[in-house]
Amino acid sequence: MVSKKIRNRKKYTAAYSTVLTNTKTTASFSHIYVDAFAGAGKHKLKKTGEEVLGSPFNALDIKFPFHEYHLIDINPEKTSYLKEATKDKTNVFVYNNDCNKILLEKIIPSVEYSRYKRGLFFLDPYGIHLDWKVIKAAGQQKTIEIFLNFSIMDMNMNVLKKDKNKVTVDQKNGRKLQGRTYSEIPPTLQLAFN
Ligand SMILES: C[S@@+](CC[C@H](N)C(=O)[O-])C[C@H]1O[C@@H](n2cnc3c(N)ncnc32)[C@H](O)[C@@H]1O
């Protein structure tokens, strides 16, 4: 059985694209799908061993497709698989890189209000790998809807140390923050120290 997370995201993606495609005022807009922690596009369910589609392929498998699909993962094996599986689709772009960099430098600036661009972003990190600047920049564009999987496991394990001075790249427990300092992590995480 497909997980609730995957099922709900598929429904939301399909609904978003259906509305934008079929509404008079937005039908001419160019709407894009962005999967920033895309994974390999498939999962093996622990309990049954059954293989199910992950977020990128669910987004491709909808009645009213997006104009473009941008799939990002830092793991080269996962992006190689995604590239191979989507090689015949000219509107799919796969990036093997840190999504924070690609989103901030390339994708978010391109979703321009004045050019009738709109975007649905799926941000599905396992841990605290998402830079808060991404959320801020996306919000400022006023064209981007974000579906964020707010993973609390990594926060509980690595951030809730009640000592903000420990959150640096040099500290063992700050390692997973990828060099970001206290002021650069999401305000919701900062609350954990207050
Ligand atoms: C929870 S999984 C994604 C599952 C996928 N969204 C799905 O539903 O099938 C998180 C993914 O994020 C990737 N990842 C971790 N840090 C990253 C980063 N900084 N930039 C891009 N991808 C990253 C991992 O390689 C992993 O594949």
Ligand as a Chemical Component Dictionary entry (heavy atoms), coordinates in Angstrom:
data_LIG
# 
_chem_comp.id                   LIG 
_chem_comp.type                 NON-POLYMER 
_chem_comp.pdbx_formal_charge   0 
_chem_comp.three_letter_code    LIG 
# 
loop_
_chem_comp_atom.comp_id 
_chem_comp_atom.atom_id 
_chem_comp_atom.alt_atom_id 
_chem_comp_atom.type_symbol 
_chem_comp_atom.charge 
_chem_comp_atom.model_Cartn_x 
_chem_comp_atom.model_Cartn_y 
_chem_comp_atom.model_Cartn_z 
_chem_comp_atom.pdbx_ordinal 
LIG C1  C1  C 0  13.236 11.794 1.624  1  
LIG S1  S1  S 1  14.301 11.472 0.259  2  
LIG C2  C2  C 0  13.327 11.969 -1.098 3  
LIG C3  C3  C 0  12.148 11.098 -1.470 4  
LIG C4  C4  C 0  11.367 11.576 -2.676 5  
LIG N1  N1  N 0  10.916 12.947 -2.507 6  
LIG C5  C5  C 0  10.169 10.674 -2.956 7  
LIG O1  O1  O 0  9.064  10.904 -2.484 8  
LIG O2  O2  O -1 10.359 9.697  -3.688 9  
LIG C6  C6  C 0  15.511 12.756 0.401  10 
LIG C7  C7  C 0  16.508 12.862 -0.743 11 
LIG O3  O3  O 0  17.226 14.085 -0.588 12 
LIG C8  C8  C 0  18.532 13.921 -1.139 13 
LIG N2  N2  N 0  19.364 15.054 -0.623 14 
LIG C9  C9  C 0  19.922 15.214 0.601  15 
LIG N3  N3  N 0  20.532 16.425 0.709  16 
LIG C10 C10 C 0  20.319 17.057 -0.477 17 
LIG C11 C11 C 0  20.663 18.347 -0.995 18 
LIG N4  N4  N 0  21.360 19.242 -0.260 19 
LIG N5  N5  N 0  20.281 18.658 -2.250 20 
LIG C12 C12 C 0  19.574 17.772 -3.004 21 
LIG N6  N6  N 0  19.215 16.543 -2.570 22 
LIG C13 C13 C 0  19.566 16.184 -1.339 23 
LIG C14 C14 C 0  18.927 12.516 -0.737 24 
LIG O4  O4  O 0  19.898 11.987 -1.630 25 
LIG C15 C15 C 0  17.569 11.779 -0.830 26 
LIG O5  O5  O 0  17.429 11.137 -2.076 27 
# 
loop_
_chem_comp_bond.comp_id 
_chem_comp_bond.atom_id_1 
_chem_comp_bond.atom_id_2 
_chem_comp_bond.value_order 
_chem_comp_bond.pdbx_ordinal 
LIG C1  S1  SING 1  
LIG S1  C2  SING 2  
LIG S1  C6  SING 3  
LIG C2  C3  SING 4  
LIG C3  C4  SING 5  
LIG C4  N1  SING 6  
LIG C4  C5  SING 7  
LIG C5  O1  DOUB 8  
LIG C5  O2  SING 9  
LIG C6  C7  SING 10 
LIG C7  O3  SING 11 
LIG C7  C15 SING 12 
LIG O3  C8  SING 13 
LIG C8  N2  SING 14 
LIG C8  C14 SING 15 
LIG N2  C9  SING 16 
LIG N2  C13 SING 17 
LIG C9  N3  DOUB 18 
LIG N3  C10 SING 19 
LIG C10 C11 SING 20 
LIG C10 C13 DOUB 21 
LIG C11 N4  SING 22 
LIG C11 N5  DOUB 23 
LIG N5  C12 SING 24 
LIG C12 N6  DOUB 25 
LIG N6  C13 SING 26 
LIG C14 O4  SING 27 
LIG C14 C15 SING 28 
LIG C15 O5  SING 29 
# 
